[in-house]
Amino acid sequence: MKGRVDGGTLVAFVLTGIVWGAGFLFIRLAVAGMTPVQFVLLRTALAAVSLAAAMLILRRRWPRGVVAWRRIATLGIVGCALPFLFYAWAGQRIPSGLSSIYNAAVPVATALVTIVATRQERLGARKLVAIGLGALGILVVMAPWQLDSSAFDVWGQVACIIAVLGLGFAFSYTRKAITPLGIDPIGMAMGQMLVCALALTIVLPFTAPPPIAWDASVGTALVLSGIFATGVAYIWSFRIIDTWGAASASMVTYLTTLVGVALGILVLHEPISLNQIAGAVVVLVGVAVGVSGARRPRPE
């Protein structure tokens, strides 16, 4: 992110942070009327349809080739379906603001996945410190010494950690395997959501889902989550990754966390504890250490 900052990408960065931050509120409202699998299926299906319509109207090029769709499928399952499901499941068990605090660890997870799984970078002292601080911050947020008296479900928090790792994979894998293919950002987002929706269509019957309890808040949250927090925001996200690289792009969780916590308190009147604030600060310090001095990756 050094040098001249592209104004369009900066605007996309800010808007993505705001919309994704609001996404935790949408999850909390939507899963009050449906199961996590139902929600993620409808969310990604709505996103896929709206993005496909945008491609037709704008006459954008559709993803083509076995390699492209194989990589899109990998991203759709590991980097989309799994994180979405775990966050939706957590949304039934813990406050939306707490989920957004865990989301602040995505840059640390991105660095970890980039180093260990995709082997794009070396594990230097700076990244070791960042990963250590991120782990410490998560430990402080979970407060295992208070689990017996905690008002927040531990498994809901574990689900958030798994979701964060999935999103870390998504940022890293997109930069390594998707960006070099030169796929249209709208087509990339559409393909990812389509794969996710198709996979969950297969899974849904095995979950014995109950009828959806529709009301205004559930329906509105679903539509906003599908079209904006999933469809439009993912187009912005791919642009940011392509321009700034995975590590810098993942810093969007700075803003996401602030928006998510603020909406949880203001709209849902959710509580927030001192250890959650302290843990979030530690995680953000770890993120700052990890991305400070980071250079934009060279084109592959």
ChimeraX attribute file (.defattr): number of C-alpha atoms within 10 A of each C-alpha:
attribute: neighborCount
match mode: 1-to-1
recipient: residues
	/A:1	18
	/A:2	9
	/A:3	7
	/A:4	6
	/A:5	11
	/A:6	12
	/A:7	9
	/A:8	11
	/A:9	19
	/A:10	14
	/A:11	13
	/A:12	19
	/A:13	23
	/A:14	14
	/A:15	20
	/A:16	26
	/A:17	26
	/A:18	21
	/A:19	22
	/A:20	25
	/A:21	30
	/A:22	28
	/A:23	26
	/A:24	31
	/A:25	26
	/A:26	26
	/A:27	26
	/A:28	26
	/A:29	21
	/A:30	31
	/A:31	24
	/A:32	18
	/A:33	19
	/A:34	18
	/A:35	23
	/A:36	23
	/A:37	23
	/A:38	23
	/A:39	25
	/A:40	31
	/A:41	26
	/A:42	19
	/A:43	27
	/A:44	29
	/A:45	24
	/A:46	23
	/A:47	29
	/A:48	27
	/A:49	17
	/A:50	17
	/A:51	25
	/A:52	21
	/A:53	13
	/A:54	15
	/A:55	17
	/A:56	11
	/A:57	9
	/A:58	10
	/A:59	9
	/A:60	14
	/A:61	13
	/A:62	16
	/A:63	20
	/A:64	10
	/A:65	7
	/A:66	9
	/A:67	13
	/A:68	17
	/A:69	18
	/A:70	11
	/A:71	16
	/A:72	26
	/A:73	20
	/A:74	16
	/A:75	28
	/A:76	25
	/A:77	21
	/A:78	19
	/A:79	26
	/A:80	25
	/A:81	24
	/A:82	21
	/A:83	24
	/A:84	28
	/A:85	22
	/A:86	23
	/A:87	29
	/A:88	29
	/A:89	22
	/A:90	27
	/A:91	28
	/A:92	19
	/A:93	17
	/A:94	21
	/A:95	25
	/A:96	30
	/A:97	29
	/A:98	29
	/A:99	29
	/A:100	30
	/A:101	27
	/A:102	27
	/A:103	29
	/A:104	29
	/A:105	32
	/A:106	29
	/A:107	35
	/A:108	32
	/A:109	29
	/A:110	28
	/A:111	29
	/A:112	23
	/A:113	23
	/A:114	24
	/A:115	17
	/A:116	13
	/A:117	12
	/A:118	14
	/A:119	13
	/A:120	16
	/A:121	13
	/A:122	11
	/A:123	14
	/A:124	10
	/A:125	10
	/A:126	15
	/A:127	21
	/A:128	17
	/A:129	15
	/A:130	26
	/A:131	24
	/A:132	15
	/A:133	24
	/A:134	29
	/A:135	19
	/A:136	16
	/A:137	28
	/A:138	22
	/A:139	16
	/A:140	20
	/A:141	24
	/A:142	22
	/A:143	15
	/A:144	12
	/A:145	10
	/A:146	10
	/A:147	12
	/A:148	9
	/A:149	8
	/A:150	12
	/A:151	10
	/A:152	16
	/A:153	15
	/A:154	18
	/A:155	13
	/A:156	21
	/A:157	24
	/A:158	15
	/A:159	22
	/A:160	28
	/A:161	22
	/A:162	16
	/A:163	28
	/A:164	28
	/A:165	23
	/A:166	25
	/A:167	27
	/A:168	27
	/A:169	26
	/A:170	25
	/A:171	28
	/A:172	29
	/A:173	24
	/A:174	21
	/A:175	24
	/A:176	18
	/A:177	16
	/A:178	20
	/A:179	21
	/A:180	12
	/A:181	13
	/A:182	11
	/A:183	16
	/A:184	18
	/A:185	21
	/A:186	26
	/A:187	22
	/A:188	26
	/A:189	27
	/A:190	32
	/A:191	23
	/A:192	27
	/A:193	33
	/A:194	24
	/A:195	23
	/A:196	29
	/A:197	26
	/A:198	13
	/A:199	16
	/A:200	21
	/A:201	16
	/A:202	9
	/A:203	14
	/A:204	14
	/A:205	9
	/A:206	8
	/A:207	10
	/A:208	9
	/A:209	13
	/A:210	10
	/A:211	10
	/A:212	14
	/A:213	13
	/A:214	13
	/A:215	11
	/A:216	9
	/A:217	13
	/A:218	21
	/A:219	16
	/A:220	15
	/A:221	21
	/A:222	25
	/A:223	18
	/A:224	19
	/A:225	30
	/A:226	28
	/A:227	21
	/A:228	20
	/A:229	25
	/A:230	27
	/A:231	27
	/A:232	21
	/A:233	23
	/A:234	23
	/A:235	21
	/A:236	23
	/A:237	24
	/A:238	25
	/A:239	21
	/A:240	24
	/A:241	22
	/A:242	22
	/A:243	20
	/A:244	23
	/A:245	25
	/A:246	28
	/A:247	29
	/A:248	23
	/A:249	23
	/A:250	30
	/A:251	22
	/A:252	25
	/A:253	27
	/A:254	23
	/A:255	20
	/A:256	26
	/A:257	28
	/A:258	18
	/A:259	22
	/A:260	27
	/A:261	24
	/A:262	20
	/A:263	20
	/A:264	24
	/A:265	15
	/A:266	9
	/A:267	9
	/A:268	15
	/A:269	11
	/A:270	16
	/A:271	12
	/A:272	14
	/A:273	9
	/A:274	10
	/A:275	15
	/A:276	21
	/A:277	16
	/A:278	15
	/A:279	24
	/A:280	26
	/A:281	18
	/A:282	23
	/A:283	33
	/A:284	25
	/A:285	15
	/A:286	28
	/A:287	30
	/A:288	16
	/A:289	19
	/A:290	25
	/A:291	21
	/A:292	13
	/A:293	11
	/A:294	14
	/A:295	14
	/A:296	17
	/A:297	16
	/A:298	6
	/A:299	10
	/A:300	9
